[in-house]
Amino acid sequence: MIKAILYDVDGLMIDSERMNMKIAKQIMKTRGIILSKKEALSFVGITAEKFYKDLVKEKYIKLKVKDLVKQHFEEYEKQLFSIRVFPGVLESVKRLKQKFKLGVVSGSTRYQVNTILQRIGIYKYFD
């Protein structure tokens, strides 16, 4: 018997994957590095730290991963308030909350997840 439903924030509730790829391209472009579509797509499904760590290693770049991630999060958090919410998220959360406990899983930070849930107006529905 199902007792709880888990929602993944990135890529399910919001279109963060496209935004993360765009931010990564911008960050690297300011350093004179143009990311290919394939390189940008490698961001899907992994954390910013893993993405930049792999990128620095693959391209033999002498940049600090910590600095790249920090810059990425700063830009990501600026854009959180304008991010596209996928259709049906609010409705499904309201409907499923009537029968199940709801939880959130994410590779994002707690601050980012809380900001997203509050922006969408569904923070109060999660246990």
N, C-alpha and C positions, 0 to 999 in steps of 0.2 A: 504494500500500500504506500502510495506517495504521500509524504508528510510535509515536504518542503520543495520549493522551486528556487534554483539559483540562476541569477541573471549575470551574464558577462557584460560589462559596460562597453568596452572598446570593441567596435565592430558589430555589436548587436543592438545596443541602445542608441549609440551615437556614431557618426561617421568619422571617428577619430583616426582610423588608419590612413585615409586620404590626407587628413590634416598633418599627421606625423610625417608622412612622406614629403609633403610640401615644405614643412619646417626643416627637415633634414637637408633637403636640396638647397634651401636658402642659407642655412648655416655653413654648409660646405662651399657653396658658391662664394661666400664672403671670404673664404680662405683660398680661393682660386681653384677649387676642385669641383668639377661638374659630375654629378652622379648620373649614371645611366638609368633608364627605366627599370631594368633588372635589379640594379643595386638599390634603388629606392623601394622597390617591391619587397626586398628582403627584410624590410622593417615590419611587415605584416606578421602578427602573431608572436613577436618577441618584445622584450623591454628595450627602452632607449639605451640603457647601459650595454646590453648585449649587442645591439645594432652598431653602436659606435666602436665598441671594442673590436668586433669583427672587421669593421670598415678600416679602422686604423691599422690593424694587422694585415689585412688583405692588400691595402694600397701602400703599405710601408710609410705611413704618414707619422711625422713626429709631432703629434698633438696629444694633449692630455684628455683622456676619455672623460674624466671627472668634469673638466671645463666644458666639454661638448654637451654632456648630459645636463649640466646646470643651465647652460644657455637654452637648450632644447626645452626644458621644463619651464623656464621663464616665459618663453614665447608661447608654449602650449597653454599655459595658464592665462595668458593675455587673451588668447583666442577662444577659451572655453565658453565664454558667454555668447559667442556667435556661432557655435558649432551646430551642425545640422543633426536634429533628433530624427531617428527613423520613425516612419508612420507606424501606429499601433502600439507603441511602447506604453504610453499612459493608460490606454484602454486595457491592455493585457494585464498590467500590474494591478489595476483596480479590480478587474474580474477575478484574477487568480488569488488575490489577497482574501477574498471571501471564503476560500476553502483551504488555503495552504499558508504556511509560514514562508516568507520570502527573504532571500539573502542575495548578496552581491559578491561576485568574484572579479578580480581585475589585476592586471599588471601595473595599473596606474597607482599613484600614491593615494593615501587615505584622503588627503586634502582635495585632490583632483576628483576622486569618486564622490565625496560629499558635495563638492561644488556642482558637479554634473547632476546629481540626484536632486539637489535643491533647485537648480535652474529648470529642470524638467517639471518640478513640482511633485515628485514622488518620494522624497526622502522619508516621509512619515509612514510609508507603507512597508518599509523593510525592517525585519526583526534584528 
